[in-house]
Amino acid sequence: MSDQHKYDVTIIGSGPGGYVAAIRAAQLGLATAVVEMADRPGGTCLHWGCIPTKAMLHTAEVLETTRHAGDFGVKVAAGKLDLKGLDAYMKKIVDGNVKGVEYLFKKNKITLIKGRGKLAGQGKVEVTPKDGKPFLVETACTILATGTEIKGLPGVEFDGKRVINSDHALFQGRVPKSMVVLGAGAVGVEFASIYKSYGSDVTIVELLPNLVPIEDADLGKELTRNFKKRGIDVHVGTSVDKVEVGKTNVKITASKGGKKVELSAETLLVAIGRRPLTENLGLEGTGVEVDRGFIKVDSMMRTGEPGVYAIGDIVPTPALAHLASHEGIVAAEHAAGLEPHAINYDLVPSCTYCDPEVASIGLSEAEAKERGYDVAVGKFPFTAIGKAKILGDTRGFAKIVTDKKYDEVLGVHLIGPHATELLSEATAALNLEATAESLFNAIHAHPTLSEVMGEAAMAVHGRQIHL
């Protein structure tokens, strides 16, 4: 092996965890390199996940707005989906973001090394380019940030047409007449929402009792109610027994409450999750401990191997881009000799961009009770919020979970218009250990959607005004 390189920190993977870790390390004066096997940095989030899917969702929102423009005193022809225009729009957004990351690498003098990286002994990373011989990088610290890959359904292969995954769903070049979405996590409900707006007949199937099952149960129930109003067929508590792929359709046989459910659609979208990419990373014979594919780390993102950190979706924490970025900052700062503040995983915001949007932070009502809190809940609907009426979208509510003893806000759960943006107030509130009283004593401007937060806080004490 030849072409020796020396760095203070080498990061394997350039997603939102890896590239943010690299920038922070470089800001702290560390000679930094990023090893990435893809042609350009950004990872799954930028190229195949967060960014293009949210572009598709915005297109869906624009379509729905044109369909209801008459409600706002505007006469326009109903919107028609332009698939080529959609692809160009998504590619423009993705390319702009990629160029932004590349600019930040240059600005911070970060070396981007193209190839597949893996540990190769203490203080060494082996890089294998697509075309070329492997070479070694010498490094004081290594941060593993390799992310995840899509899980498939056992015994059912993706063909990109009848059986597709979230990658295929981005650039289909067509809108299927009918679609079954298997899995009702963020990916599943977002694509169900997208393709319903685009014109597909959509059915969503979830093994667990609620849509968005990691969220407070009330959010899942409200989302189910709204999906059904939109004409999306919902089957929760339903397990798939058999999938038969034909030339023109896919047949799904499932079980729900002891009864057989038979479904048929032009396309099956499998959205049952992702698995960590921790194979072929040279972990064998090291102190890095792996459990069910995930790497164990401490509060500073250190593995059991000296000088080796792991962040993002390959560690057993919520698989969220913004969390990966913060984990990258913690790892980079610790590698630089600082003592960063450990992440409080109870305070990680969660956002799902379906229609209506779902957002939350902190403990659900059930989680708070499980931890022994004497819980008080305040709930307030968007139907009583003036700005929601102006927007023509009064679906959903805000729900605040508190501890009766100290009135501390333990969790905030939102479903409705711009819920993902409204979550910022809740994020600040929980990080500042706010009480329900402090939230309703804060004056919320009128007319704004944020008034739902003040009213929900007052509802904790039975003091809501507009209901």
C-alpha positions in Angstrom: 0.0 0.0 0.0 1.1 3.5 -0.7 0.0 7.1 -0.8 0.2 7.7 2.9 -2.0 10.5 4.4 -1.9 11.9 7.9 -4.8 13.6 9.7 -6.0 14.5 13.2 -9.5 13.2 12.5 -10.8 11.0 9.7 -14.5 10.6 9.2 -16.0 7.6 7.3 -19.2 8.9 5.8 -20.4 12.3 4.6 -24.0 12.4 5.6 -25.4 15.0 8.0 -23.5 13.4 10.9 -20.2 13.0 9.0 -20.0 16.3 7.2 -21.0 18.3 10.3 -18.5 16.5 12.4 -15.8 17.3 9.8 -16.7 21.0 9.8 -16.7 21.2 13.6 -13.3 19.4 13.8 -11.8 21.7 11.2 -13.2 24.8 13.0 -11.2 23.6 16.1 -8.0 23.5 14.1 -7.8 19.7 13.5 -6.5 18.4 10.2 -9.6 16.7 8.9 -10.5 14.2 6.2 -13.7 12.6 5.1 -13.8 9.3 3.3 -16.9 8.9 1.1 -17.6 6.1 -1.4 -20.3 8.1 -3.3 -19.4 10.6 -6.0 -20.5 13.6 -3.9 -20.9 14.3 -0.2 -24.3 14.6 1.6 -25.3 11.0 2.3 -28.7 9.5 2.1 -30.4 12.5 3.8 -29.4 14.9 1.2 -29.5 12.7 -1.9 -32.3 10.3 -1.2 -34.0 11.2 2.0 -34.8 14.4 3.8 -34.2 16.9 1.0 -35.8 15.3 -2.1 -38.8 13.9 -0.2 -39.6 17.2 1.3 -39.4 18.7 -2.1 -42.0 16.1 -3.3 -44.2 17.0 -0.3 -44.0 20.7 -1.2 -45.1 19.9 -4.7 -48.0 17.9 -3.3 -48.9 20.9 -1.1 -48.9 23.3 -4.1 -51.1 20.8 -6.0 -53.6 20.7 -3.1 -53.5 24.5 -2.9 -54.5 24.9 -6.5 -57.3 22.5 -6.0 -58.8 24.6 -3.2 -57.8 28.0 -4.5 -61.4 29.0 -5.0 -62.0 28.8 -1.3 -59.6 31.8 -0.9 -61.2 33.8 -3.7 -58.7 32.9 -6.4 -59.8 31.5 -9.7 -57.1 29.2 -11.2 -57.2 26.0 -13.2 -56.6 22.9 -10.9 -53.0 22.0 -10.9 -51.6 19.1 -12.9 -48.5 17.2 -11.9 -45.6 17.6 -14.3 -43.3 14.7 -13.6 -40.4 16.0 -15.6 -40.7 19.4 -13.9 -40.9 17.7 -10.5 -37.7 15.7 -11.2 -35.9 18.9 -12.3 -37.1 20.7 -9.2 -35.8 18.0 -6.9 -32.5 17.7 -8.7 -32.0 21.5 -8.5 -32.7 21.5 -4.7 -30.4 18.5 -4.1 -27.6 19.8 -6.3 -27.7 23.2 -4.6 -27.4 21.6 -1.2 -24.5 19.3 -2.3 -22.7 22.3 -3.7 -23.2 24.0 -0.3 -21.5 21.1 1.5 -18.7 21.0 -1.1 -18.2 24.8 -0.5 -18.0 24.2 3.3 -15.4 21.5 2.8 -13.2 23.9 0.8 -13.8 26.8 3.2 -12.8 24.7 6.1 -9.9 23.0 4.3 -11.4 19.5 4.7 -10.0 16.8 2.5 -12.6 14.7 0.7 -11.2 11.2 -0.1 -13.3 9.2 -2.5 -13.5 5.5 -1.7 -14.7 2.9 0.8 -13.1 3.3 4.3 -12.6 0.9 7.1 -10.5 0.6 10.2 -7.1 -1.0 9.6 -5.4 -1.1 13.0 -4.9 1.5 15.7 -4.6 5.0 14.1 -5.2 3.7 10.6 -8.0 3.8 8.0 -7.8 1.8 4.8 -9.4 3.4 1.8 -10.4 1.5 -1.3 -11.2 3.7 -4.3 -13.7 2.5 -6.9 -10.9 2.2 -9.4 -7.5 1.8 -7.8 -5.4 0.1 -5.1 -6.2 0.5 -1.4 -4.1 2.9 0.6 -3.7 3.8 4.2 -4.7 7.0 6.0 -3.0 7.7 9.4 -5.3 9.4 11.8 -5.3 10.2 15.5 -9.1 9.7 15.7 -11.7 8.1 13.5 -15.4 8.9 13.5 -17.6 6.2 11.9 -20.7 7.8 10.2 -21.7 5.3 7.6 -25.5 5.5 8.0 -28.0 2.9 6.9 -29.5 1.1 4.0 -33.1 0.1 3.2 -34.6 -3.0 4.7 -36.4 -5.3 2.3 -39.3 -7.6 2.9 -38.0 -11.2 3.4 -38.7 -13.3 0.3 -39.8 -10.3 -1.8 -37.3 -8.6 -4.1 -37.4 -4.9 -5.2 -37.9 -4.6 -8.9 -38.3 -0.9 -9.0 -41.8 -1.1 -10.6 -44.2 -3.4 -8.9 -42.3 -3.6 -5.6 -40.4 -0.4 -4.8 -38.6 1.2 -1.9 -38.2 4.9 -0.9 -35.3 5.4 -3.4 -37.5 4.1 -6.3 -40.4 6.3 -5.1 -38.4 9.5 -5.6 -37.9 9.2 -9.4 -40.6 6.8 -10.5 -41.4 8.8 -13.7 -45.0 7.7 -13.2 -47.9 7.9 -10.7 -49.3 4.4 -10.2 -53.1 4.2 -10.2 -53.0 2.4 -6.9 -50.3 1.8 -4.2 -50.1 -0.1 -1.0 -47.6 1.3 1.5 -46.2 -1.2 3.9 -45.0 0.6 7.1 -46.4 3.7 8.8 -43.3 5.3 10.2 -42.2 8.7 8.8 -41.2 7.3 5.4 -44.4 5.4 4.9 -46.9 8.1 5.9 -45.0 10.8 3.9 -45.0 8.7 0.7 -48.7 7.7 1.3 -49.4 11.4 1.6 -47.4 12.4 -1.4 -48.9 9.8 -3.8 -52.4 10.4 -2.6 -52.0 14.1 -3.6 -50.4 13.0 -6.9 -53.5 10.9 -7.7 -52.9 7.4 -6.6 -55.4 5.3 -4.7 -53.4 4.7 -1.5 -53.6 2.0 1.2 -51.3 2.0 4.2 -50.6 -1.1 6.3 -48.9 -1.0 9.7 -48.2 -3.9 12.1 -48.4 -1.8 15.2 -51.7 -0.3 16.6 -51.2 3.2 15.3 -49.8 5.2 12.4 -46.5 6.9 13.3 -46.1 4.3 16.1 -43.2 6.0 17.9 -45.3 9.1 18.5 -47.9 9.8 21.3 -50.9 7.5 20.6 -53.2 10.5 20.2 -51.2 11.8 17.2 -51.4 8.4 15.5 -55.2 8.3 16.0 -55.7 11.8 14.7 -53.5 11.1 11.7 -55.6 8.0 10.9 -58.8 10.0 11.1 -57.4 12.6 8.7 -55.9 10.1 6.3 -59.3 8.4 6.1 -60.9 11.8 5.3 -58.4 12.2 2.5 -59.4 8.8 1.1 -56.4 6.9 2.2 -57.3 3.4 3.3 -55.7 2.6 6.7 -55.0 -0.9 8.2 -53.2 -0.8 11.5 -52.6 -3.8 13.7 -52.2 -5.7 10.5 -49.5 -8.3 9.6 -48.6 -9.3 6.1 -48.7 -13.0 5.4 -48.0 -13.2 1.7 -47.0 -11.1 -1.2 -47.6 -12.2 -4.8 -46.1 -10.1 -7.6 -47.8 -10.3 -10.9 -47.3 -8.7 -14.3 -49.7 -5.9 -13.7 -50.3 -5.8 -9.9 -49.2 -7.0 -6.5 -51.5 -9.0 -4.2 -51.0 -8.8 -0.5 -52.6 -11.2 2.0 -52.6 -10.0 5.6 -54.2 -10.7 9.0 -56.0 -8.2 11.1 -57.6 -9.1 14.4 -57.7 -12.8 13.4 -59.4 -12.0 10.1 -57.9 -12.3 6.6 -57.3 -9.0 4.6 -56.7 -9.2 0.9 -55.3 -6.1 -0.9 -54.3 -5.5 -4.5 -52.4 -2.6 -6.0 -50.4 -1.6 -9.1 -47.4 -0.9 -6.8 -46.2 -2.0 -3.3 -44.0 0.5 -1.5 -42.0 -1.3 1.3 -41.2 1.2 4.0 -40.4 -1.1 7.0 -37.2 0.7 8.0 -33.5 0.7 7.5 -30.5 -1.2 8.8 -27.2 0.1 10.0 -24.2 -0.1 7.7 -21.6 -1.6 10.1 -20.4 -4.5 8.0 -17.0 -4.4 6.3 -15.8 -1.6 8.6 -12.9 -3.5 10.0 -14.5 -3.8 13.4 -13.4 -7.4 13.9 -10.6 -7.7 16.5 -11.2 -4.2 17.8 -12.8 -2.9 21.0 -15.8 -1.7 19.0 -18.9 -3.5 20.4 -21.8 -4.2 18.0 -25.3 -5.3 19.1 -27.8 -6.3 16.4 -25.8 -4.2 13.9 -25.6 -1.1 16.0 -22.4 0.2 17.5 -22.4 0.8 21.3 -21.1 4.3 22.4 -20.9 6.4 25.5 -22.2 9.9 26.1 -19.2 11.3 24.1 -19.9 9.0 21.2 -16.8 6.9 22.0 -16.7 3.3 21.1 -14.7 0.7 23.1 -11.8 1.2 20.8 -9.5 4.1 21.8 -9.7 7.0 19.3 -12.7 5.6 17.5 -16.1 7.3 17.7 -19.5 6.4 16.1 -22.4 8.7 15.3 -25.7 8.8 13.5 -27.9 5.9 12.3 -25.2 3.3 13.2 -25.6 3.9 16.9 -28.8 2.9 18.8 -30.3 6.4 19.0 -33.2 7.9 17.0 -32.4 7.8 13.3 -32.8 11.5 12.6 -30.5 13.8 10.6 -30.5 16.6 13.0 -29.5 14.3 15.9 -26.7 12.8 13.8 -25.4 16.3 13.3 -25.3 17.0 17.0 -23.7 13.6 17.7 -21.0 14.6 15.1 -20.4 17.9 17.0 -20.0 16.0 20.3 -17.6 13.5 18.8 -15.5 16.2 17.0 -15.3 18.4 20.1 -14.3 15.5 22.3 -11.7 14.4 19.8 -10.3 18.0 20.0 -9.9 17.7 23.8 -13.0 19.7 24.8 -15.7 18.6 27.2 -19.0 19.0 25.2 -22.4 18.7 26.8 -23.8 15.3 26.5 -27.0 15.0 24.4 -30.3 14.5 26.3 -32.0 12.0 24.2 -35.4 12.8 25.8 -35.2 16.2 24.1 -34.7 15.2 20.5 -37.3 16.8 18.2 -39.2 14.6 15.8 -40.9 15.8 12.6 -43.0 14.0 10.0 -44.0 16.0 7.0 -47.1 14.2 5.9 -50.4 16.0 5.4 -51.3 17.0 8.1 -47.8 17.4 9.6 -46.8 15.6 12.9 -44.2 16.9 15.3 -43.1 16.2 18.9 -40.5 16.5 21.5 -40.1 15.0 25.0 -42.1 12.3 26.6 -45.5 11.0 25.4 -48.3 10.8 27.9 -47.7 7.0 28.2 -44.0 7.4 28.6 -44.4 10.0 31.3 -46.8 7.7 33.3 -44.4 4.8 32.9 -41.6 6.9 34.5 -43.8 7.5 37.5 -44.9 11.1 36.9 -48.3 12.3 38.1 -49.3 13.6 34.7 -51.5 16.6 33.7 -52.4 17.1 30.0 -53.5 20.2 28.1 -55.0 19.8 24.6 -56.2 22.4 22.2 -57.5 22.1 18.7 -56.6 24.2 15.6 -60.4 24.6 14.9 -60.4 27.4 17.5 -57.3 29.2 16.1 -58.0 32.2 13.9 -54.9 31.8 11.7 -55.7 28.2 11.0 -59.2 29.3 9.7 -57.5 31.9 7.5 -55.3 29.2 6.1 -58.3 26.9 5.6 -56.6 24.1 7.6 -58.0 23.5 11.1 -57.1 19.9 11.4 -55.3 18.6 14.5 -54.3 19.9 17.8 -51.5 20.7 20.3 -51.0 18.4 23.3 -48.8 19.4 26.3 -47.8 16.7 28.8 -46.7 18.1 32.2 -45.8 16.9 35.7 -48.4 18.0 38.2 -46.0 18.4 41.1 -43.8 21.1 39.5 -45.9 22.0 36.4 -42.8 21.1 34.3 -43.5 20.5 30.6 -42.4 16.9 29.9 -43.5 16.7 26.2 -45.2 18.6 23.4 -47.1 16.8 20.6 -48.5 18.5 17.5 -50.5 17.5 14.5 -51.8 20.1 12.1 -50.8 23.0 9.9 -47.0 23.8 10.0 -46.6 21.6 13.1 -42.9 21.0 12.3 -42.2 24.7 12.4 -44.3 25.3 15.5 -42.2 22.7 17.3 -39.3 25.1 17.7 -41.1 26.9 20.6 -41.6 23.5 22.3 -37.9 22.6 21.8 -36.8 25.9 23.4 -39.3 25.4 26.2 -38.2 21.9 27.2 -34.5 22.7 27.0 -35.2 25.7 29.3 -37.2 23.4 31.7 -40.3 25.6 31.2 -43.5 25.1 33.1 -47.0 25.2 31.6 -47.6 28.5 33.5 -44.5 30.1 31.9 -45.8 29.1 28.5 -49.2 30.6 28.9 -47.7 33.7 30.6 -45.7 34.3 27.4 -47.8 36.4 25.1 -48.4 34.7 21.7 -49.0 37.1 18.8 -52.4 37.2 17.2 -53.3 35.9 14.7 -50.7 33.2 14.6 -50.7 29.4 14.6 -48.5 29.6 17.7 -51.5 30.6 19.8 -52.3 26.9 19.9 -49.3 26.5 22.2 -50.4 29.1 24.7 -54.0 27.8 24.7 -52.8 24.2 25.2 -50.6 25.4 28.1 -53.6 27.1 29.7 -55.7 23.9 29.1 -53.3 22.1 31.4 -54.8 24.2 34.2 -58.3 24.2 32.7 -57.9 27.9 31.8 -58.2 27.7 28.0 -59.9 30.8 26.6 -61.2 30.1 23.1 -62.9 26.7 23.7 
